[in-house]
């Protein structure tokens, strides 16, 4: 009997460590600044139901497939796909799934570090009390000043990249595992504390109604596309991170009477998807009551997080403490995502014979240098545009609009049509055969069709923005009817390719194409 391959980089200590790691990869900036707003704007509770349906049809089947491929191969995405292509007796061209995933993760890491570093800067500002008594104009000017300073952004980009690569450089057990065991519980605790604080504010019920009131009249075609995009991109699919993490997932865990029981990939993935959704909704419950209590409008994207929320924290009792805790939460979410972006590339270099420490230096330095283009896109190079916009816009478009969906599509096709069915069924370890048949039907037909529609719509939206922007464009705070005087609203700050987006939780994207609606 052929012995199952063991991960060459180590293994997670338990199933729950894998769940924490994969949830950390999935939970990113978009869970905080994107998903709560699109939920409220697209029917509240009705949109949540639609989104959960899309998660079941698109997100979970492809994520289960990606984890399955990773655990079966036990190596980096590139060598995993090489191995599985050989076992399936098909062309080695299927290994390009791994190459594309690793490349997209590297590209996303380069600009994700830039945007995530803003949270580091704002954490320091919050701790210093910089938001106390701040006016709308001052809040907007503070954000503009940060973007206008390439040296300031470069410094925090450097710091965030160092934090990321130090964790990855310590390996699976000593770095990644220890990090998620600290960051994810801390994130959950901070979120609960902030939700508890929001419950004491006068705008709490208004925030709950905005998020969860059922309005089925808003469930149109645009809402469906938005839900499909969120379901795909929020789970960090197609970028190699989940495949790399899946390679470290144990096949068996201790059960009753000392007997080992198999670890079901499907049930594990469902838990991850639910936790990701709960964090996103919890973020909305924590944020929107604060905005409504201050007479501010609900919004999305960096403008809401770095302009409107600081204004709200500066006006409320306990704003110094809870504002600081909020930005620490954002840093935790971004950090847990960034280490998952670096791991696929580092793992591949380790398998090439480079030690992990040096691999981390190479990857971190390369992503840092490439990220300088994104830093300059907000200041010195902001008027230098090509193809779809600034350097940042093009990096984001290539990775999240093209490469991630294409990677997810090919993963579904390989798992559903190319890989031997006996291998897939054994690796998934699903007790229910009918449930396995449902997964197989979804990953072979329904999930690929949904991703194809998503890619077509996203590309079309990018090159026809005057039509695509209308249903989903972010309503800037300063332009909305507000319950307070217009002068009290923070000014609108336009960001190239970032306004209202969800970067790949990754790692990931901007608010016009559906491909950019999730992270």
C-alpha positions in Angstrom: 0.0 0.0 0.0 1.4 3.4 -1.0 2.3 5.5 2.0 0.9 9.0 2.1 3.4 11.8 1.7 4.3 13.9 4.6 4.7 17.7 4.5 8.3 18.6 3.9 8.0 21.9 5.9 6.3 20.5 9.0 2.7 20.1 10.1 0.2 22.1 12.1 -0.1 20.8 15.6 -3.9 20.2 15.3 -6.9 20.8 13.1 -7.8 23.9 15.0 -4.4 25.5 14.4 -5.0 25.0 10.7 -8.5 26.6 11.1 -6.9 29.6 12.9 -4.2 29.9 10.2 -6.6 29.6 7.3 -9.1 32.0 8.9 -6.2 34.4 9.5 -5.4 34.3 5.8 -9.1 34.9 4.9 -9.7 37.7 7.4 -8.2 40.8 5.9 -8.8 44.5 5.5 -11.8 43.9 3.3 -13.6 42.0 6.0 -13.4 45.3 8.0 -13.8 48.1 5.5 -15.8 46.4 2.7 -18.1 43.5 3.6 -20.1 45.2 6.3 -21.0 48.1 4.0 -22.0 46.1 1.0 -24.1 44.0 3.3 -26.1 47.0 4.5 -26.4 48.5 1.1 -27.6 45.3 -0.6 -30.4 44.3 1.6 -28.9 43.5 5.0 -30.0 40.2 6.2 -31.3 39.3 2.8 -27.8 39.8 1.3 -26.3 37.7 4.1 -28.5 34.8 3.0 -27.5 35.4 -0.6 -23.9 35.6 0.4 -24.0 32.4 2.4 -25.6 30.6 -0.6 -22.7 31.9 -2.8 -20.2 30.7 -0.2 -21.8 27.3 -0.3 -21.8 27.1 -4.1 -18.6 28.9 -5.0 -16.3 29.6 -2.0 -16.4 26.3 0.0 -16.2 23.9 -2.9 -13.1 25.6 -4.4 -11.5 26.1 -1.0 -12.0 22.4 -0.2 -10.4 21.6 -3.5 -7.4 23.8 -2.9 -6.9 22.4 0.6 -7.2 18.9 -0.8 -4.6 19.5 -3.4 -2.2 21.0 -0.9 -2.6 18.2 1.6 -2.3 15.6 -1.1 1.0 17.1 -2.4 2.5 18.2 0.9 4.7 20.8 -0.7 4.7 24.3 -2.0 1.9 25.0 -4.6 4.4 24.7 -7.5 5.8 21.3 -6.5 2.4 20.1 -5.3 0.9 20.6 -8.7 3.9 19.0 -10.4 3.5 16.0 -8.2 -0.3 15.7 -8.7 0.0 16.2 -12.4 2.5 13.3 -12.5 0.2 11.1 -10.3 -2.7 11.9 -12.6 -0.6 11.1 -15.7 -1.3 14.5 -17.3 0.9 17.2 -18.8 3.2 19.1 -16.4 1.6 22.3 -17.8 -0.9 21.9 -14.9 1.9 22.9 -12.6 1.3 26.5 -13.9 -1.5 26.6 -11.4 1.1 26.6 -8.7 3.4 29.1 -10.5 0.4 31.5 -11.0 -0.6 31.2 -7.4 2.9 31.9 -6.1 3.3 34.8 -8.4 0.0 36.3 -7.5 0.7 36.0 -3.8 4.0 37.7 -4.3 2.5 40.6 -6.3 -0.3 41.0 -3.7 2.1 41.0 -0.8 4.0 43.9 -2.4 1.0 46.3 -2.4 -0.9 44.7 0.5 2.1 45.6 2.8 1.8 49.3 1.7 -1.9 49.5 2.5 -1.7 47.5 5.7 1.1 49.7 6.9 -1.4 52.5 7.1 -3.0 50.7 10.0 0.4 50.6 11.8 0.7 54.3 11.4 -2.8 54.9 12.6 -2.3 52.7 15.6 0.6 54.8 16.7 -1.4 58.0 16.1 -4.4 56.6 18.1 -2.2 55.6 21.0 -0.7 59.1 21.1 -4.2 60.7 21.3 -3.9 62.3 17.9 -7.6 61.9 17.2 -8.9 63.5 20.3 -11.1 66.5 19.5 -10.1 66.2 15.8 -12.3 68.0 13.3 -13.5 66.7 9.9 -11.1 68.8 8.0 -8.2 67.8 10.2 -9.0 64.1 9.9 -9.0 64.3 6.1 -5.9 66.4 6.1 -4.1 63.8 8.3 -4.8 61.0 5.9 -3.8 63.2 2.9 -0.6 64.2 4.5 0.3 60.5 5.1 -0.3 59.6 1.5 1.6 62.6 0.3 4.8 61.6 2.2 6.7 58.9 0.4 9.3 58.6 3.2 6.6 58.1 5.9 4.8 55.5 3.8 8.1 53.8 2.9 9.1 53.6 6.6 5.8 52.0 7.7 5.8 49.7 4.6 9.3 48.6 5.7 8.2 47.9 9.2 5.2 45.9 8.2 7.2 43.8 5.7 9.8 43.1 8.5 7.0 42.0 10.8 5.7 39.7 8.1 9.0 38.1 7.1 10.3 37.6 10.7 7.3 35.3 11.3 7.6 33.4 8.0 11.4 33.1 8.5 10.9 31.2 11.7 9.1 28.3 10.0 5.8 26.6 10.2 6.0 25.5 13.9 8.1 28.3 15.3 6.7 31.2 13.2 3.4 30.7 11.4 1.8 28.5 14.1 2.8 30.6 17.0 1.7 33.8 15.2 -1.8 32.6 14.4 -2.2 31.2 18.0 -1.6 34.7 19.3 -3.0 37.0 16.5 -6.3 35.2 15.9 -7.5 34.9 19.6 -6.4 38.5 20.1 -8.4 39.5 17.1 -11.5 37.7 18.4 -11.1 39.2 21.8 -10.6 42.7 20.5 -13.6 42.4 18.2 -15.8 41.2 21.1 -14.6 44.2 23.3 -15.4 46.6 20.5 -18.8 45.1 19.8 -19.5 45.4 23.6 -18.5 49.0 23.5 -20.6 49.7 20.4 -23.6 48.2 22.3 -23.4 51.0 24.8 -23.7 53.8 22.2 -26.9 55.5 21.1 -26.4 54.4 17.5 -26.3 50.7 18.2 -29.8 49.8 17.1 -29.4 51.9 14.0 -26.2 50.0 13.1 -27.9 46.7 13.7 -30.8 47.7 11.5 -28.5 48.9 8.7 -26.6 45.5 8.7 -29.4 43.0 9.3 -32.8 44.4 8.4 -34.2 42.2 5.6 -34.8 44.1 2.4 -35.3 41.6 -0.5 -36.1 44.4 -2.9 -32.4 45.2 -3.1 -31.4 41.7 -4.3 -30.9 42.4 -8.0 -28.3 41.1 -10.5 -25.7 43.5 -9.2 -26.2 42.2 -5.6 -25.7 38.6 -6.9 -22.4 39.6 -8.7 -21.3 41.4 -5.5 -22.1 38.3 -3.4 -20.2 35.9 -5.8 -17.2 38.2 -5.8 -17.2 38.4 -2.0 -17.6 34.7 -1.6 -14.6 34.0 -3.8 -12.1 36.6 -2.8 -12.8 36.7 0.9 -11.4 33.1 1.4 -8.0 33.9 -0.2 -8.6 31.4 -3.0 -6.3 31.1 -6.0 -3.2 32.7 -4.6 -1.4 29.6 -3.3 -1.8 30.5 0.4 -4.6 28.0 1.1 -2.8 25.3 -0.9 0.4 26.0 1.1 -1.4 25.9 4.4 -3.3 22.8 3.3 0.1 21.1 2.8 0.7 21.4 6.6 -2.8 20.1 7.6 -2.8 16.8 9.5 -4.7 13.8 8.1 -5.6 12.4 11.4 -6.1 13.6 15.0 -6.5 11.8 18.3 -10.0 10.5 18.9 -11.8 8.6 21.6 -10.1 5.7 23.3 -6.7 6.7 21.8 -7.8 5.9 18.3 -7.0 8.4 15.6 -9.8 9.8 13.4 -9.5 11.3 9.9 -9.7 15.1 9.6 -12.5 16.1 7.2 -11.5 18.8 4.8 -15.1 19.8 4.1 -16.2 20.3 7.7 -13.0 22.2 8.4 -13.5 24.6 5.4 -17.1 25.2 6.4 -15.9 26.3 9.9 -13.3 28.7 8.3 -16.0 30.2 6.0 -18.3 30.8 8.9 -15.6 32.3 11.1 -14.6 34.6 8.3 -18.2 35.8 7.8 -18.7 36.3 11.6 -15.6 38.5 11.8 -16.8 40.6 8.9 -20.3 41.0 10.3 -18.9 41.6 13.8 -16.7 44.4 12.4 -19.8 46.1 11.0 -21.5 45.8 14.4 -18.5 47.3 16.0 -18.1 50.2 13.6 -21.4 51.4 12.3 -23.0 52.2 15.7 -20.0 54.5 16.3 -20.5 56.3 13.1 -24.3 56.7 13.6 -23.8 57.8 17.2 -21.6 60.6 15.9 -24.1 61.6 13.2 -21.7 60.3 10.5 -22.7 58.3 7.4 -21.9 54.7 6.9 -19.2 54.2 4.3 -16.5 51.8 3.1 -12.9 51.6 2.1 -9.9 53.5 3.4 -11.9 56.7 3.5 -14.2 55.2 6.1 -11.4 53.5 8.1 -8.8 56.2 8.1 -10.9 59.4 7.9 -14.4 58.9 9.2 -13.7 56.5 12.1 -10.9 58.5 13.6 -13.3 61.5 13.6 -15.9 59.3 15.4 -13.3 58.0 18.0 -12.2 61.6 18.6 -15.7 62.7 19.5 -16.8 59.9 21.9 -16.0 59.0 25.5 -13.3 56.4 25.7 -12.3 57.1 22.1 -8.5 57.0 22.9 -8.7 53.5 24.3 -11.2 52.0 21.8 -9.7 53.8 18.8 -6.3 52.3 19.7 -7.8 48.8 20.2 -9.6 49.1 16.8 -6.4 49.8 14.9 -4.6 47.0 16.7 -7.4 44.7 15.5 -6.9 45.9 11.9 -3.1 45.3 12.2 -3.8 41.7 13.5 -6.1 41.1 10.5 -3.6 42.4 8.0 -0.6 40.7 9.6 -2.3 37.3 9.6 -3.1 37.7 5.9 0.3 38.9 4.9 2.2 36.0 6.4 0.0 33.6 4.3 0.9 35.6 1.2 4.6 35.2 1.8 4.6 31.5 2.7 3.9 30.0 -0.8 6.9 31.8 -2.2 9.2 31.1 0.7 8.2 27.4 0.8 9.1 27.0 -2.9 12.6 28.6 -2.4 13.2 26.3 0.6 12.4 23.3 -1.7 14.9 24.7 -4.2 17.6 24.3 -1.5 17.7 27.9 0.0 17.4 27.9 3.8 14.2 29.4 5.2 15.9 32.5 6.7 17.5 33.4 3.5 14.4 32.6 1.5 12.4 35.0 3.7 15.0 37.7 3.2 14.9 37.3 -0.6 11.1 37.3 -0.7 10.7 40.1 1.7 13.3 42.3 0.0 11.8 41.6 -3.4 8.2 42.4 -2.3 9.4 45.5 -0.5 11.2 46.8 -3.6 8.2 46.1 -5.8 6.0 47.7 -3.2 7.8 51.0 -3.6 6.0 51.4 -6.8 2.7 51.3 -4.9 4.0 53.7 -2.3 4.9 56.3 -5.0 1.5 55.7 -6.7 -0.1 57.8 -4.0 2.3 60.8 -4.3 5.2 61.3 -6.7 3.8 58.9 -9.4 0.1 59.6 -8.8 -0.3 61.3 -12.2 1.7 58.7 -14.1 -0.9 56.3 -15.4 -0.9 53.4 -17.9 -3.3 50.7 -18.9 -5.8 50.7 -16.0 -4.3 53.5 -13.9 -1.3 54.0 -11.6 1.3 51.4 -10.9 -0.7 50.3 -7.8 -3.9 50.0 -10.0 -2.1 47.8 -12.5 -0.6 45.5 -9.9 -3.9 45.1 -8.2 -5.8 44.5 -11.5 -3.3 41.9 -12.8 -3.2 39.9 -9.5 -6.8 40.1 -8.2 -8.9 40.6 -11.3 -7.1 38.2 -13.6 -4.7 35.8 -11.8 -6.8 34.9 -8.7 -10.0 34.0 -10.5 -8.1 32.1 -13.2 -6.2 30.2 -10.5 -9.4 29.3 -8.7 -11.0 28.2 -11.9 -8.1 25.9 -12.8 -8.0 24.5 -9.3 -11.7 23.6 -9.6 -11.1 22.0 -13.1 -8.1 20.0 -11.9 -9.8 18.8 -8.8 -13.1 18.0 -10.5 -12.0 16.7 -13.9 -8.3 15.8 -13.9 -7.4 14.3 -10.5 -8.3 10.7 -9.9 -11.7 10.5 -8.2 -10.5 7.9 -5.7 -7.6 10.2 -4.6 -10.0 13.1 -4.2 -12.5 11.2 -2.2 -9.9 9.7 0.1 -8.2 13.0 0.7 -11.4 14.9 1.4 -12.3 12.3 4.1 -16.0 13.0 3.8 -18.2 10.5 5.7 -21.3 11.2 3.6 -21.1 10.0 0.0 -24.1 12.1 -1.1 -22.4 15.2 0.3 -19.3 14.2 -1.7 -21.4 13.9 -4.8 -22.8 17.4 -4.2 -19.2 18.8 -3.8 -18.1 17.1 -7.0 -21.0 18.5 -9.0 -20.4 22.0 -7.6 -16.6 22.0 -8.2 -17.0 20.5 -11.7 -19.8 22.7 -13.0 -21.4 25.4 -10.9 -18.3 26.9 -9.2 -16.3 27.2 -12.5 -19.3 28.8 -14.3 -19.7 31.3 -11.4 -16.0 32.2 -11.6 -16.1 32.7 -15.3 -19.0 35.0 -15.0 -17.1 36.9 -12.3 -14.0 37.3 -14.4 -15.9 38.5 -17.4 -17.9 41.0 -15.4 -14.8 42.2 -13.5 -12.8 42.9 -16.7 -15.8 44.5 -18.4 -16.4 46.7 -15.4 -12.8 47.9 -15.4 -12.9 49.0 -19.0 -16.5 50.4 -18.9 -16.3 52.2 -15.5 -18.9 54.8 -16.4 -21.6 52.1 -16.4 -20.2 49.7 -13.8 -19.6 52.3 -11.2 -23.2 53.4 -10.6 -24.6 50.4 -8.7 -21.7 49.8 -6.4 -19.7 53.0 -6.2 -18.9 54.1 -2.7 -21.0 57.0 -1.5 -18.4 59.4 -0.2 -19.2 60.7 3.3 -19.1 64.3 2.3 -21.6 63.8 -0.5 -24.3 62.0 1.3 -27.2 63.6 3.1 -26.1 63.6 6.7 -27.9 64.1 10.0 -25.3 66.6 11.0 -24.0 69.8 9.4 -22.1 69.2 6.2 -19.1 70.9 7.6 -18.8 68.1 10.2 -18.4 65.4 7.6 -14.8 64.5 6.7 -13.6 65.5 3.2 -13.5 62.9 0.5 -10.0 61.6 -0.2 -9.7 60.0 -3.7 -7.2 57.1 -3.8 -6.0 55.5 -7.0 -7.6 52.1 -7.2 -8.3 51.9 -3.5 -11.5 53.8 -2.9 -14.0 51.4 -1.4 -12.0 48.3 -2.2 -11.2 45.1 -0.5 -7.7 44.1 -1.0 -6.8 40.4 -1.1 -7.5 39.4 2.1 -5.6 38.8 1.2 -5.0 39.9 0.2 -7.6 41.6 -1.8 -9.3 44.7 -4.7 -11.2 48.1 -5.8 -14.9 48.5 -5.6 -15.8 48.7 -9.3 -14.9 45.3 -10.5 -16.5 42.5 -8.6 -13.1 40.9 -8.4 -12.1 43.7 -6.1 -15.1 43.6 -3.8 -13.9 41.0 -1.3 -10.7 42.0 0.5 
